[in-house]
Amino acid sequence: MSLFHRVQFKQPDPLDDGTAEEIAAEKRVGGIDLRDDDGQSLTDFWDGVSKDLKKDPKWFDFDNE
């Protein structure tokens, strides 16, 4: 008689309405690619965000105080 038994649990369904399969399928398709080999595209993106923020009339800069 073995003291160790192999137990396998079913993947939990977050809303208990069958969406677990939909979530799993969504994770398999595409997704977000966070790889940036040279870092340039990420730098360009955040530089653009920074420039857009500075155009905002509600923008303030602590350096100007």
MOTA-V732242 format. One record per run of one state. SS is the DSSP state (H for helix, E for strand, C for the rest). FROM is the first residue (numbers start at 0). TO is the last residue. Records with the same first field share a line. If there is no record, write none. Layout:
SS: FROM-TO ; FROM-TO
This chain:
C: 0-17 ; 28-38 ; 55-60 ; 64-64
H: 18-27 ; 39-54 ; 61-63
